[in-house]
């Protein structure tokens, strides 16, 4: 027993499965499949509603794989590694838009943590209604509405001014008619 040494060899890690929205999504927005992304280490680009992710991982340990311990972290969401013991899966639900890198590391049978990690990167796009282009269109729409409202107000003011001028002209015309009537009335009284 004294000659038995601790195993300090790191275990090879693999990410076995990644399912998005309970497996209903098999490709990203550019047509890259989940399996291709895992095998080629290319990042997946997901839509805004593809934000529930299930990841399964394991070690390649033929002597006693049940004793392997795991720790994982999702950079962009988690603050640090979450040491989960023998649990070999993780679920993330309702992830906000952003860039993410999932990494998992494992310990061997003697609880020696290796430096090698298995990684999987992906990004979740913003909702199209919250994209920069959408905000530009919203701004243009608001500017258009402001211009229309300004023009309507200016037209209403122009109409009000036209009505006031018309009323003033009518009043002047009425006053002139009254003055003429008084004048002719006074003259007719003078002739009597």
C-alpha positions as CSV (number, residue, x, y, z in Angstrom):
1,X,0.0,0.0,0.0
2,X,2.9,2.4,0.6
3,X,4.0,2.0,-2.9
4,X,0.7,3.0,-4.4
5,X,1.0,6.5,-5.8
6,X,-1.8,8.9,-6.4
7,X,-2.9,9.3,-10.0
8,X,-1.9,12.8,-11.1
9,X,-2.8,12.3,-14.8
10,X,-5.5,14.7,-16.0
11,X,-8.5,13.0,-17.6
12,X,-9.6,13.8,-21.2
13,X,-12.9,15.6,-21.2
14,X,-15.6,15.6,-23.8
15,X,-18.8,17.5,-24.2
16,X,-21.2,14.7,-25.3
17,X,-24.3,16.6,-26.1
18,X,-25.7,20.1,-26.5
19,X,-29.4,20.6,-27.0
20,X,-31.0,23.9,-27.6
21,X,-34.6,24.5,-26.6
22,X,-35.0,20.9,-25.6
23,X,-33.5,19.6,-28.8
24,X,-35.9,21.4,-31.1
25,X,-33.1,23.4,-32.8
26,X,-30.4,21.5,-34.7
27,X,-28.6,24.4,-36.6
28,X,-27.7,28.0,-35.9
29,X,-28.7,31.0,-37.9
30,X,-25.9,30.4,-40.4
31,X,-26.8,26.7,-40.8
32,X,-24.0,25.3,-38.6
33,X,-25.2,22.2,-36.8
34,X,-24.6,21.7,-33.1
35,X,-22.6,18.6,-33.8
36,X,-20.4,20.4,-36.3
37,X,-19.8,23.2,-33.8
38,X,-18.8,20.7,-31.1
39,X,-16.4,18.9,-33.4
40,X,-14.9,21.9,-35.1
41,X,-14.9,24.2,-32.0
42,X,-16.7,26.9,-34.1
43,X,-19.1,29.1,-32.2
44,X,-22.8,28.8,-32.7
45,X,-24.9,31.9,-33.3
46,X,-28.4,31.5,-32.0
47,X,-31.6,33.5,-32.3
48,X,-33.0,35.4,-29.5
49,X,-35.5,32.8,-28.6
50,X,-33.0,29.9,-28.7
51,X,-31.9,30.7,-25.2
52,X,-32.5,27.4,-23.3
53,X,-29.4,25.2,-23.4
54,X,-28.7,21.7,-22.0
55,X,-25.1,20.5,-22.0
56,X,-23.9,17.0,-21.1
57,X,-20.2,16.2,-20.5
58,X,-18.0,13.3,-19.3
59,X,-14.5,12.1,-18.9
60,X,-12.8,9.3,-20.7
61,X,-11.9,7.3,-17.7
62,X,-11.9,3.5,-18.0
63,X,-10.8,2.7,-14.5
64,X,-13.5,4.4,-12.5
65,X,-15.5,7.1,-14.2
66,X,-18.0,7.4,-11.4
67,X,-15.4,8.9,-9.1
68,X,-14.7,11.8,-11.5
69,X,-15.7,15.2,-10.2
70,X,-16.7,18.1,-12.4
71,X,-16.7,21.9,-12.3
72,X,-18.2,24.1,-15.0
73,X,-18.5,27.8,-15.8
74,X,-20.4,29.8,-18.4
75,X,-18.3,32.9,-19.1
76,X,-20.7,35.7,-19.8
77,X,-23.1,34.4,-17.1
78,X,-21.4,32.7,-14.2
79,X,-18.9,34.4,-11.9
80,X,-16.7,31.4,-11.4
81,X,-16.6,27.6,-11.6
82,X,-19.5,25.7,-10.1
83,X,-18.2,22.5,-8.5
84,X,-21.0,20.0,-9.0
85,X,-19.4,16.7,-7.9
86,X,-20.4,13.7,-10.1
87,X,-23.2,15.6,-11.9
88,X,-22.5,15.4,-15.7
89,X,-25.0,17.9,-17.1
90,X,-26.1,21.5,-16.8
91,X,-29.1,23.5,-17.9
92,X,-29.3,27.2,-18.7
93,X,-32.6,28.8,-19.3
94,X,-33.6,32.2,-20.6
95,X,-30.1,33.3,-21.2
96,X,-30.0,37.0,-22.3
97,X,-28.4,38.0,-25.6
98,X,-24.6,38.0,-25.5
99,X,-21.4,36.0,-26.1
100,X,-20.8,32.9,-24.0
101,X,-18.1,30.3,-23.5
102,X,-19.0,27.1,-21.6
103,X,-16.0,25.4,-20.1
104,X,-15.9,22.3,-17.9
105,X,-13.0,20.7,-16.1
106,X,-12.7,17.4,-14.2
107,X,-10.8,15.7,-11.4
108,X,-9.5,12.1,-11.7
109,X,-10.1,9.3,-9.2
110,X,-7.7,10.8,-6.7
111,X,-9.4,14.2,-6.8
112,X,-6.6,15.8,-8.8
113,X,-8.0,18.6,-11.0
114,X,-6.5,18.7,-14.4
115,X,-5.8,21.9,-16.3
116,X,-7.4,20.7,-19.5
117,X,-10.9,21.9,-20.2
118,X,-13.6,21.1,-22.7
119,X,-15.2,24.2,-24.2
120,X,-18.1,25.2,-26.3
121,X,-18.8,28.8,-27.4
122,X,-22.0,30.3,-28.6
123,X,-23.7,33.6,-28.9
124,X,-27.3,34.6,-28.6
125,X,-28.5,37.4,-30.8
126,X,-30.7,40.3,-29.7
127,X,-34.4,40.2,-30.5
128,X,-34.8,41.9,-33.9
129,X,-37.0,44.5,-32.3
130,X,-34.1,45.4,-30.0
131,X,-31.3,45.6,-32.6
132,X,-29.4,48.7,-33.5
133,X,-31.2,48.8,-36.9
134,X,-34.5,48.6,-35.2
135,X,-33.6,51.5,-32.8
136,X,-32.5,53.6,-35.8
137,X,-35.8,52.9,-37.5
138,X,-37.7,53.8,-34.3
139,X,-35.8,57.1,-34.2
140,X,-36.6,57.9,-37.8
141,X,-40.2,57.0,-37.2
142,X,-40.4,59.3,-34.1
143,X,-38.7,62.1,-36.1
144,X,-41.2,61.6,-38.9
145,X,-44.1,61.8,-36.4
146,X,-42.6,64.9,-34.8
147,X,-42.3,66.6,-38.3
148,X,-45.9,65.6,-39.1
149,X,-47.2,66.9,-35.7
150,X,-45.2,70.1,-36.2
151,X,-46.7,70.6,-39.7
152,X,-50.2,70.0,-38.4
153,X,-49.7,72.5,-35.6
154,X,-48.2,75.0,-38.0
155,X,-51.2,74.5,-40.5
156,X,-53.7,74.9,-37.6
157,X,-52.0,78.1,-36.6
158,X,-52.0,79.3,-40.2
159,X,-55.8,78.6,-40.4
160,X,-56.4,80.4,-37.0
161,X,-54.5,83.4,-38.3
162,X,-56.4,83.4,-41.5
163,X,-59.7,83.2,-39.6
164,X,-58.6,86.1,-37.3
165,X,-57.6,88.2,-40.4
166,X,-60.9,87.4,-42.1
167,X,-62.8,88.4,-38.9
168,X,-60.8,91.6,-38.6
169,X,-61.5,92.4,-42.3
170,X,-65.2,91.7,-41.8
171,X,-65.3,93.8,-38.7
172,X,-63.6,96.7,-40.6
173,X,-66.1,96.2,-43.4
174,X,-69.0,96.3,-40.9
175,X,-67.5,99.4,-39.2
176,X,-67.1,101.1,-42.6
177,X,-70.7,100.2,-43.5
178,X,-71.9,101.6,-40.2
179,X,-69.9,104.8,-40.6
180,X,-71.3,105.3,-44.1
181,X,-74.8,104.6,-42.8
182,X,-74.3,107.2,-40.0
183,X,-72.8,109.6,-42.5
184,X,-75.7,109.3,-44.9
185,X,-78.2,109.4,-42.1
186,X,-76.7,112.6,-40.7
187,X,-76.7,114.1,-44.2
188,X,-80.3,113.2,-44.8
189,X,-81.2,114.8,-41.5
190,X,-79.4,117.9,-42.5
191,X,-81.4,118.2,-45.7
192,X,-84.7,118.1,-43.9
